[in-house]
Every structure is written in C-alpha cells, then in structure tokens.
C-alpha cells in the first residue's frame, strides 16, 4: 500500500519544525512515500526549495499550509491546482497582514468565500467541538477529511 504524508512542517514553521524542506523530500523518497505535502503554518516559504528537491528526487509534491484560526480551529489546506495555490497565497497574505511581524491572525469570516481548488484536513483537538467539523464541511463541501495524528502524549490509544 502506498503512503503519502499530507501534513508535514519544515523549519519554516519556527519553533515547531526542524528539518529543511529538501531534507524532508529526501527522507520521504528514501522511505518510499508516494508523495509529500509541505504544510508549514500560514506559510508557503519552503515550497520553492521543496519543489526543486522533489523534482530532482522524482517525488510528487503537494503544496499546502496549516492554519489555526483565532478561535482555535485548526486545519490544513492542500492546493489541487494553480488556482488553489493562488487561493492559499491570498489567505496567507491576509493572515500575515492582520498581525504583527512573524505572526498571523485569521477568523472564520476570512474563509466565507472558502478556498476554491483546495482540499481540507481538519485537525481536531483532544476534545473537538462538533461545530468545528460542521463549519469546515460547509466551506469545503465534499473536500474535507478528518485527520488522526499521534501526539506521543501517552493517551494516543484512548484518543
């Protein structure tokens, strides 16, 4: 069965990611991944480096970004096309312009128009609010999935 990592952050997500985008691509290729999505938090800064490395490695690269809205709702958006990439870039710009340098701020209202040509992965917290999933579904009808991630907290099996 093939595997593609759809939520991967690099050192462009400061204080969370450690590896350079090219290193992530190289490791994904070595592990036999079918594809890799680079999804830094409210950023597309590592995409050019990841794209160059992915082209050289022959590994499909998926461009995306992770977002945390002002109310805590978290999701990843993945571009399906050049238009989707443009929609992501506009949302990143909107969020960065609404906050101090090095930060971003987005609200649910910033997504009223949705993100055309993007898929969404909901990143529910330990106790997700049911309305979060319903709200995201209304913005990404037929294009939303729920993610399951290991948090290495000791409560993964229960969660």
GUZAFI-750608 format. One record per residue (C-alpha): x, y, z; chain. Coordinates in Angstrom, 2 decimals. Layout:
N
<node><u>X</u><v>Y</v><w>Z</w><chain>A</chain></node>
...
//
This chain:
159
<node><u>0.00</u><v>0.00</v><w>0.00</w><chain>A</chain></node>
<node><u>1.39</u><v>3.41</v><w>-0.90</w><chain>A</chain></node>
<node><u>1.63</u><v>6.21</v><w>1.64</w><chain>A</chain></node>
<node><u>1.68</u><v>9.97</v><w>1.24</w><chain>A</chain></node>
<node><u>2.37</u><v>12.31</v><w>4.16</w><chain>A</chain></node>
<node><u>-0.27</u><v>15.05</v><w>3.96</w><chain>A</chain></node>
<node><u>0.74</u><v>17.19</v><w>6.95</w><chain>A</chain></node>
<node><u>4.42</u><v>17.95</v><w>7.21</w><chain>A</chain></node>
<node><u>6.05</u><v>21.08</v><w>8.56</w><chain>A</chain></node>
<node><u>9.61</u><v>22.23</v><w>7.95</w><chain>A</chain></node>
<node><u>11.94</u><v>24.63</v><w>9.72</w><chain>A</chain></node>
<node><u>9.93</u><v>27.42</v><w>8.07</w><chain>A</chain></node>
<node><u>7.38</u><v>26.79</v><w>10.85</w><chain>A</chain></node>
<node><u>9.53</u><v>28.39</v><w>13.52</w><chain>A</chain></node>
<node><u>9.83</u><v>26.68</v><w>16.92</w><chain>A</chain></node>
<node><u>7.98</u><v>23.59</v><w>15.65</w><chain>A</chain></node>
<node><u>9.64</u><v>22.26</v><w>12.50</w><chain>A</chain></node>
<node><u>13.27</u><v>21.18</v><w>12.48</w><chain>A</chain></node>
<node><u>14.17</u><v>19.88</v><w>9.02</w><chain>A</chain></node>
<node><u>14.81</u><v>21.82</v><w>5.84</w><chain>A</chain></node>
<node><u>12.24</u><v>21.23</v><w>3.06</w><chain>A</chain></node>
<node><u>14.82</u><v>19.45</v><w>0.87</w><chain>A</chain></node>
<node><u>15.71</u><v>17.11</v><w>3.75</w><chain>A</chain></node>
<node><u>12.03</u><v>16.22</v><w>4.19</w><chain>A</chain></node>
<node><u>11.73</u><v>15.41</v><w>0.49</w><chain>A</chain></node>
<node><u>14.88</u><v>13.27</v><w>0.57</w><chain>A</chain></node>
<node><u>13.62</u><v>11.34</v><w>3.61</w><chain>A</chain></node>
<node><u>10.17</u><v>10.83</v><w>2.09</w><chain>A</chain></node>
<node><u>11.76</u><v>9.46</v><w>-1.07</w><chain>A</chain></node>
<node><u>14.04</u><v>7.15</v><w>0.96</w><chain>A</chain></node>
<node><u>11.02</u><v>5.83</v><w>2.89</w><chain>A</chain></node>
<node><u>9.17</u><v>5.09</v><w>-0.35</w><chain>A</chain></node>
<node><u>6.39</u><v>7.67</v><w>0.07</w><chain>A</chain></node>
<node><u>4.10</u><v>8.12</v><w>-2.91</w><chain>A</chain></node>
<node><u>4.03</u><v>11.90</v><w>-2.29</w><chain>A</chain></node>
<node><u>4.76</u><v>14.57</v><w>0.32</w><chain>A</chain></node>
<node><u>2.70</u><v>17.61</v><w>1.28</w><chain>A</chain></node>
<node><u>4.65</u><v>20.54</v><w>2.69</w><chain>A</chain></node>
<node><u>2.22</u><v>22.34</v><w>5.02</w><chain>A</chain></node>
<node><u>4.05</u><v>24.95</v><w>7.06</w><chain>A</chain></node>
<node><u>1.91</u><v>27.08</v><w>9.36</w><chain>A</chain></node>
<node><u>0.40</u><v>30.03</v><w>7.47</w><chain>A</chain></node>
<node><u>3.36</u><v>29.96</v><w>5.11</w><chain>A</chain></node>
<node><u>4.42</u><v>28.87</v><w>1.65</w><chain>A</chain></node>
<node><u>8.03</u><v>29.93</v><w>2.25</w><chain>A</chain></node>
<node><u>9.58</u><v>26.47</v><w>1.89</w><chain>A</chain></node>
<node><u>7.70</u><v>25.44</v><w>-1.23</w><chain>A</chain></node>
<node><u>10.30</u><v>26.55</v><w>-3.78</w><chain>A</chain></node>
<node><u>13.08</u><v>24.58</v><w>-2.08</w><chain>A</chain></node>
<node><u>10.82</u><v>21.57</v><w>-1.61</w><chain>A</chain></node>
<node><u>9.70</u><v>21.74</v><w>-5.24</w><chain>A</chain></node>
<node><u>13.29</u><v>21.77</v><w>-6.53</w><chain>A</chain></node>
<node><u>14.22</u><v>18.81</v><w>-4.32</w><chain>A</chain></node>
<node><u>11.04</u><v>16.90</v><w>-5.23</w><chain>A</chain></node>
<node><u>11.65</u><v>17.39</v><w>-8.96</w><chain>A</chain></node>
<node><u>15.20</u><v>16.10</v><w>-8.58</w><chain>A</chain></node>
<node><u>14.02</u><v>13.12</v><w>-6.49</w><chain>A</chain></node>
<node><u>11.06</u><v>12.32</v><w>-8.74</w><chain>A</chain></node>
<node><u>8.65</u><v>12.64</v><w>-5.81</w><chain>A</chain></node>
<node><u>5.26</u><v>14.34</v><w>-6.25</w><chain>A</chain></node>
<node><u>4.98</u><v>17.41</v><w>-4.01</w><chain>A</chain></node>
<node><u>1.65</u><v>18.66</v><w>-2.68</w><chain>A</chain></node>
<node><u>1.57</u><v>22.32</v><w>-1.71</w><chain>A</chain></node>
<node><u>-0.41</u><v>23.27</v><w>1.36</w><chain>A</chain></node>
<node><u>-0.49</u><v>25.21</v><w>4.58</w><chain>A</chain></node>
<node><u>-1.65</u><v>24.68</v><w>8.15</w><chain>A</chain></node>
<node><u>-3.89</u><v>27.27</v><w>9.80</w><chain>A</chain></node>
<node><u>-5.10</u><v>27.98</v><w>13.32</w><chain>A</chain></node>
<node><u>-7.98</u><v>30.41</v><w>13.36</w><chain>A</chain></node>
<node><u>-8.39</u><v>32.97</v><w>16.15</w><chain>A</chain></node>
<node><u>-10.99</u><v>30.73</v><w>17.85</w><chain>A</chain></node>
<node><u>-8.58</u><v>27.75</v><w>17.89</w><chain>A</chain></node>
<node><u>-9.96</u><v>25.81</v><w>14.91</w><chain>A</chain></node>
<node><u>-7.07</u><v>24.08</v><w>13.10</w><chain>A</chain></node>
<node><u>-6.96</u><v>22.71</v><w>9.58</w><chain>A</chain></node>
<node><u>-4.62</u><v>22.07</v><w>6.67</w><chain>A</chain></node>
<node><u>-5.46</u><v>23.28</v><w>3.17</w><chain>A</chain></node>
<node><u>-3.95</u><v>21.47</v><w>0.18</w><chain>A</chain></node>
<node><u>-3.87</u><v>23.09</v><w>-3.25</w><chain>A</chain></node>
<node><u>-5.31</u><v>21.00</v><w>-6.07</w><chain>A</chain></node>
<node><u>-4.27</u><v>23.34</v><w>-8.86</w><chain>A</chain></node>
<node><u>-2.52</u><v>26.58</v><w>-9.69</w><chain>A</chain></node>
<node><u>-5.76</u><v>28.36</v><w>-8.75</w><chain>A</chain></node>
<node><u>-5.76</u><v>26.59</v><w>-5.39</w><chain>A</chain></node>
<node><u>-2.18</u><v>27.71</v><w>-4.82</w><chain>A</chain></node>
<node><u>-3.27</u><v>31.28</v><w>-5.53</w><chain>A</chain></node>
<node><u>-6.15</u><v>30.98</v><w>-3.05</w><chain>A</chain></node>
<node><u>-3.72</u><v>29.67</v><w>-0.41</w><chain>A</chain></node>
<node><u>-1.28</u><v>32.51</v><w>-1.09</w><chain>A</chain></node>
<node><u>-4.07</u><v>35.07</v><w>-0.71</w><chain>A</chain></node>
<node><u>-5.18</u><v>33.56</v><w>2.62</w><chain>A</chain></node>
<node><u>-1.59</u><v>33.52</v><w>3.94</w><chain>A</chain></node>
<node><u>-1.16</u><v>37.14</v><w>2.91</w><chain>A</chain></node>
<node><u>-4.46</u><v>38.14</v><w>4.54</w><chain>A</chain></node>
<node><u>-3.49</u><v>36.46</v><w>7.81</w><chain>A</chain></node>
<node><u>0.03</u><v>37.89</v><w>7.89</w><chain>A</chain></node>
<node><u>-1.14</u><v>41.43</v><w>7.11</w><chain>A</chain></node>
<node><u>-3.65</u><v>41.27</v><w>10.00</w><chain>A</chain></node>
<node><u>-0.99</u><v>40.69</v><w>12.68</w><chain>A</chain></node>
<node><u>2.42</u><v>41.82</v><w>13.88</w><chain>A</chain></node>
<node><u>5.52</u><v>40.66</v><w>12.01</w><chain>A</chain></node>
<node><u>6.13</u><v>36.94</v><w>12.49</w><chain>A</chain></node>
<node><u>2.50</u><v>36.25</v><w>13.46</w><chain>A</chain></node>
<node><u>-0.81</u><v>35.85</v><w>11.68</w><chain>A</chain></node>
<node><u>-4.48</u><v>36.23</v><w>12.51</w><chain>A</chain></node>
<node><u>-7.38</u><v>34.65</v><w>10.65</w><chain>A</chain></node>
<node><u>-11.02</u><v>34.31</v><w>11.65</w><chain>A</chain></node>
<node><u>-13.83</u><v>32.17</v><w>10.31</w><chain>A</chain></node>
<node><u>-15.06</u><v>35.23</v><w>8.45</w><chain>A</chain></node>
<node><u>-11.84</u><v>35.23</v><w>6.41</w><chain>A</chain></node>
<node><u>-12.98</u><v>31.93</v><w>4.91</w><chain>A</chain></node>
<node><u>-16.52</u><v>32.98</v><w>3.99</w><chain>A</chain></node>
<node><u>-15.63</u><v>32.62</v><w>0.32</w><chain>A</chain></node>
<node><u>-13.99</u><v>29.25</v><w>1.01</w><chain>A</chain></node>
<node><u>-10.77</u><v>28.16</v><w>-0.64</w><chain>A</chain></node>
<node><u>-11.56</u><v>27.11</v><w>-4.20</w><chain>A</chain></node>
<node><u>-9.47</u><v>24.30</v><w>-5.64</w><chain>A</chain></node>
<node><u>-8.22</u><v>23.29</v><w>-2.18</w><chain>A</chain></node>
<node><u>-8.82</u><v>20.19</v><w>-0.09</w><chain>A</chain></node>
<node><u>-9.03</u><v>20.49</v><w>3.70</w><chain>A</chain></node>
<node><u>-7.86</u><v>18.29</v><w>6.55</w><chain>A</chain></node>
<node><u>-9.46</u><v>19.05</v><w>9.91</w><chain>A</chain></node>
<node><u>-7.00</u><v>18.85</v><w>12.82</w><chain>A</chain></node>
<node><u>-9.34</u><v>18.34</v><w>15.78</w><chain>A</chain></node>
<node><u>-8.00</u><v>18.95</v><w>19.27</w><chain>A</chain></node>
<node><u>-8.14</u><v>16.47</v><w>22.16</w><chain>A</chain></node>
<node><u>-11.79</u><v>17.37</v><w>22.73</w><chain>A</chain></node>
<node><u>-13.02</u><v>18.68</v><w>19.38</w><chain>A</chain></node>
<node><u>-16.08</u><v>20.88</v><w>19.20</w><chain>A</chain></node>
<node><u>-18.69</u><v>19.28</v><w>16.94</w><chain>A</chain></node>
<node><u>-19.46</u><v>22.63</v><w>15.31</w><chain>A</chain></node>
<node><u>-15.88</u><v>22.90</v><w>14.03</w><chain>A</chain></node>
<node><u>-16.27</u><v>19.93</v><w>11.73</w><chain>A</chain></node>
<node><u>-19.69</u><v>21.05</v><w>10.56</w><chain>A</chain></node>
<node><u>-18.43</u><v>24.57</v><w>9.88</w><chain>A</chain></node>
<node><u>-15.44</u><v>23.30</v><w>7.88</w><chain>A</chain></node>
<node><u>-17.68</u><v>20.92</v><w>5.95</w><chain>A</chain></node>
<node><u>-19.86</u><v>23.88</v><w>4.92</w><chain>A</chain></node>
<node><u>-16.77</u><v>25.62</v><w>3.48</w><chain>A</chain></node>
<node><u>-15.20</u><v>22.51</v><w>1.91</w><chain>A</chain></node>
<node><u>-18.23</u><v>20.50</v><w>0.81</w><chain>A</chain></node>
<node><u>-17.01</u><v>17.13</v><w>-0.48</w><chain>A</chain></node>
<node><u>-13.37</u><v>18.20</v><w>0.06</w><chain>A</chain></node>
<node><u>-12.90</u><v>17.72</v><w>3.83</w><chain>A</chain></node>
<node><u>-11.29</u><v>14.88</v><w>5.77</w><chain>A</chain></node>
<node><u>-10.62</u><v>14.40</v><w>9.47</w><chain>A</chain></node>
<node><u>-7.00</u><v>13.74</v><w>10.41</w><chain>A</chain></node>
<node><u>-5.75</u><v>11.35</v><w>13.03</w><chain>A</chain></node>
<node><u>-2.30</u><v>12.09</v><w>14.36</w><chain>A</chain></node>
<node><u>-0.17</u><v>10.56</v><w>17.09</w><chain>A</chain></node>
<node><u>0.67</u><v>13.16</v><w>19.70</w><chain>A</chain></node>
<node><u>3.10</u><v>10.93</v><w>21.63</w><chain>A</chain></node>
<node><u>1.39</u><v>12.03</v><w>24.87</w><chain>A</chain></node>
<node><u>0.69</u><v>8.58</v><w>26.27</w><chain>A</chain></node>
<node><u>-3.04</u><v>8.96</v><w>25.60</w><chain>A</chain></node>
<node><u>-2.98</u><v>8.25</v><w>21.86</w><chain>A</chain></node>
<node><u>-4.75</u><v>4.89</v><w>22.15</w><chain>A</chain></node>
<node><u>-7.58</u><v>6.38</v><w>24.23</w><chain>A</chain></node>
<node><u>-7.89</u><v>9.40</v><w>21.97</w><chain>A</chain></node>
//
